[in-house]
Amino acid sequence: MTKQTATTVEIMGKSYQIKCFESEIESLQKAALFLEEEMRRARDVAHVLSIDRIAVISALNITHRFLNLENEYQRQQHEIQQRLRDLQTKIENAIVANAQMELASE
């Protein structure tokens, strides 16, 4: 069983101690790095100095991208399901046609 441990991430010059599973430390560190990059970008583009505003702008940007990706994923899932239904119908039609040909040839 994986145990929880405390790890430290640094974002915008501040250290935060976070408790997570040992198996998730690397992922958490990558997430913190991604968030810091996003926050620095928001600060540089919007010329905002308030860390709270930078955090909110970054959270909105990340959430917007996430929701767009989620919508695209859902669209692709729907398309895949439709293709599978179409293939299933073609297979069933081929099986029926083959069975009819076998009956006709008897």
Secondary structure as UniProt FT lines:
FT   STRAND          4..11
FT   TURN            12..13
FT   STRAND          14..21
FT   HELIX           22..24
FT   HELIX           25..46
FT   HELIX           51..105
//
